[in-house]
């Protein structure tokens, strides 16, 4: 499919023990032949050969191990050569330069995986899983990425595609071959239950995926409270670092202080806010306005109250302000006075109760994130498109619109699902229909 052979450094370009330079394409063996002192022409695939890389003048450059992967049993389904050389910028760049001078082209970012996709070794969701496992920053992300690489998203989507295709195919047969006695006669009333059942299935998939994304992306969390209640101390305790300034002077925090914490199963995108109170200080007023703006965007609000004193007007105002938000109310300064409610001592880093409460609050999302699910906004967005098209179909069926008109939106739904895995052509739909119905003689 591809005429050119690409090359790239597959390891970080920095000093280290080894570097790996990868070639992929029809000319990979021709290129390595010009710069390696061993003959690889008769070597079997998936073997390693020790030897020396030499330059155009025959001078030794580095002793290396060369791994060979013959097409089609390789990552890209093309011939692949991997040169394992000593780490270091000079040696790595020298060998990379030799590959280029002997006919290779520098690969674009992600081009090896792109070739694996375009050559049919993996689908689009598996390709996304490969990138996800590289950037994963917790156990759940890594597990989901690995599942995607194994085809979990495809296995999740394919039954929905098959059910949808069955509906489309049955309608097409009714329209095109009404004279066949053995074909079930369909009407809007007979198709509607299948459409409703299908929508229930995809709704469940979308809901699980959205819950999982909350865990994957992190929960935007605002720490809110009146001045001097211990918000900054709580932020520092959660982050395990002195990120925010802590003093006994009210109004110290005048701007938003942000940080990110990974609990066992949940990631929080934390924002410590200016203490909310009535003040004449213009700078502090700006900070409070920012706090209220952050509150409007928050997915979780941690309302911090002072366990050592009775609730005052400011506390009650905060509770009223946040009553319609997803929140956890926590009483700080439990070292001074223990509260019967959820309590912590941020100053002493005693915050276990709060962490347990957060983990418990997002238990449903955590469970969803451990199941096979859609893994990014692209996949979820296309699934929603598919559902929206089916919603149109259901409305049309309820209004007794002709079935041949209904199939347009059914096909739109089908195409959206196929696009998730990187297959969305009209020809694909036609091929699938013919493969299921053999009406010719």
C-alpha positions, 0 to 999 in steps of 0.5 A: 500500500505504501511506497516509501519506507519510514524511520523514527527513533522509538525511544526517548531521544536522550542519553540512556542505556539503549536507543531503538531505531525503527524502519518499516516498509518494503525497502527496510531490508535493502536499507539495513543491508547498506549499513550493517555488516551481517547478511540478514536476507536469509534470517527468519522473522522475529530473530535478533542478530548481533553486528556492527553499523558502518557508515558509507566509508565502511567505518564502524559506528556502533555495535548493535542488535538488529531485530527483524519482523517480516511482513505480514507478521509485524506491527505495521504488517510491513517489513520492520527492522529495529536497530538496538544501539547504545543510547546517546544523542550522537550515536542515535542521530548518526544511525538515524541519519544513515537510515535516511541517507540510504532511502528512508523517510522520517515518519510522521507522529503516529505513522507506524500505528497509522500504517497498522490501522490502514493495513488492517491489523488493528481497528481505530479503537485499538489504535487509540488504545495504543496511544492511551496506554502510553499516556495512562497515568493510573491503574484504571486508565492503563487497564482500559487502554490495554482492553482497547488494544485487545479489541474491547470497544469493537466487541462492545460495538459489534453486537449493536451494529449486528442488531442494527444491520438486521433491522435494516436488512429486514426492511430492505428485503420487504421493500425490494422483494415483497413477492417472496412468501417466506419473507416476514411482512414488516410494518411500523408496529413490528419494527418499533419494538426492535428500535426501542430495544436497540436504543435501550442498549446503546443508552446503557453503553453511553451512560457507562462510558460517560461515567467512566470518563469522569474517572479518566479525566478527573473530577473538577473539584472546588474547595469552598469555605469561609476565610480561615476555615482551613481550605488551603491546609486541606488542599496541601494535605490532599496534594501532600505538598505546600501548594497554597499559602497557609496563615491565620490571616483571613483572606490570604488566598485571593486567587485560585490555587490548582492541583491534581491528586490521584487517589486509589481509584479517583483523580481530582482536579483540585481548586482552592478558592478565596474564602467567601465573605463580605469584604471591601477589599477590591482584590479579595472581591475579585478572588471571591468572584473567581471562586463563584465562577469556579463553583458554577463549573465544578463537578464536585464541591468540598464545603469546608466548615469549622468543627471548633465553632458553631455555624454562623451566617457565612457557613449557612450562606455557603450551604445554601449556595451549594445545596444544588451542587454535587457536594461533600460537607467536611468539618475541619479542625477535628483535632480541636473539636471532634464532629459527629459528621465527616471530619478531618484535621487538615493541619495534621494531614488526618484526611482519611475520612474525606478520601473514603467518602470521595471514593465511596461517592464515585463507586458507580463510576469506578465500577463503570471504568473497570468494565469494557466501555467507550474510551474517549469523547470521539467514541462517545460522540459518535455513539450519541449520534447513532442514538440520536438517529435512532430517536428520529427513527422511533418518532417516524415509526410512531407517526407511521412514516413509510419504512423506506424513509425510515431506513435513511436514519437507520443507515445514519445510525449504522454509519456512526457506529462503524465510524467508531471503529474506523469503517463507515463507507456505504459500500461496507453497508451494502456488502454486509447486507448481501452477505446476510441475504442470499436471494439470488438463484 
